[in-house]
Amino acid sequence: MGVLLMAMTIGGLIVAAILFSISIFTKVTWLQNFIIGGVVVWFVFYFAMLFGFSAASKEKDLALNEPKEFCGFYLDCHMHTAVTDVRKTRTIGNKTATGEFYIMKVKVYSDARAATLGLITVDAHVVDAERRTYDRDMDAEAQLTPQPDFEKPIALVESFEKEIVFDLPKEIQNPRLDLREGYGIDHAIEAVLVDDEDSIFHKRNYFSLPQSVQTSAVQ
């Protein structure tokens, strides 16, 4: 629905601009007022839908192996990710965690049957119960066996798994992984896309991270 409303808005603005230009050229005042009024009414309706859906949205915690789909403002929703495994360790190679390393195995897959697709500029971070965020520990990740890029293209019905690492405090409460993808222009468009996860004030889907995982060393 969000994509349809966006398409209707863009198409309507193009038609309105053409008609408004004609009304100015022909000096038809009533048509100018009608167009301005129609545009104002549409934008009031659109932003009511935008903020209404965001206000009604709810956060969702995804369990292990539960997928999250990525659609953005495109018509397809073929790309998916899922956290398939979480393990904790104090050391990875020659790196020692300030708290504990969380090693998360993320599966990336596509259900497209006739296209090669891939995620775009993936941002992964952890959010705790107090809304503090934690970035990936790239130095610790470098100690793992070579990992594929999140943006690796996938042809047909394919998948791959990638391990990412976070150095999280031992006392952290309710850590959850947030995955987001797209360029800056994608985020700008999605911010005003009705009922999109990245739209203004919309609640997000997070991957739950079990904390009762046994801690062991990773060489």
Rosetta blueprint (number, residue, H / E / L):
1 M L
2 G H
3 V H
4 L H
5 L H
6 M H
7 A H
8 M H
9 T H
10 I H
11 G H
12 G H
13 L H
14 I H
15 V H
16 A H
17 A H
18 I H
19 L H
20 F H
21 S H
22 I H
23 S H
24 I H
25 F H
26 T H
27 K L
28 V L
29 T H
30 W H
31 L H
32 Q H
33 N H
34 F H
35 I H
36 I H
37 G H
38 G H
39 V H
40 V H
41 V H
42 W H
43 F H
44 V H
45 F H
46 Y H
47 F H
48 A H
49 M H
50 L H
51 F H
52 G H
53 F H
54 S H
55 A H
56 A H
57 S L
58 K L
59 E L
60 K E
61 D E
62 L E
63 A L
64 L L
65 N L
66 E L
67 P L
68 K E
69 E E
70 F E
71 C L
72 G L
73 F L
74 Y L
75 L L
76 D L
77 C L
78 H L
79 M E
80 H E
81 T E
82 A E
83 V E
84 T E
85 D E
86 V E
87 R E
88 K E
89 T E
90 R E
91 T E
92 I E
93 G L
94 N L
95 K E
96 T E
97 A E
98 T E
99 G E
100 E E
101 F E
102 Y E
103 I E
104 M E
105 K E
106 V E
107 K E
108 V E
109 Y E
110 S E
111 D L
112 A L
113 R L
114 A L
115 A L
116 T E
117 L E
118 G L
119 L L
120 I L
121 T L
122 V L
123 D E
124 A E
125 H E
126 V E
127 V E
128 D L
129 A L
130 E L
131 R L
132 R L
133 T E
134 Y E
135 D E
136 R L
137 D L
138 M H
139 D H
140 A H
141 E H
142 A L
143 Q L
144 L L
145 T L
146 P L
147 Q L
148 P L
149 D L
150 F L
151 E L
152 K L
153 P L
154 I E
155 A E
156 L L
157 V L
158 E L
159 S E
160 F E
161 E E
162 K E
163 E E
164 I E
165 V E
166 F E
167 D E
168 L E
169 P L
170 K L
171 E L
172 I L
173 Q L
174 N L
175 P L
176 R E
177 L E
178 D E
179 L E
180 R E
181 E L
182 G L
183 Y L
184 G H
185 I H
186 D H
187 H H
188 A H
189 I H
190 E H
191 A L
192 V L
193 L L
194 V L
195 D L
196 D L
197 E L
198 D L
199 S L
200 I L
201 F L
202 H L
203 K L
204 R L
205 N E
206 Y E
207 F E
208 S E
209 L L
210 P L
211 Q L
212 S L
213 V L
214 Q L
215 T E
216 S L
217 A L
218 V E
219 Q L
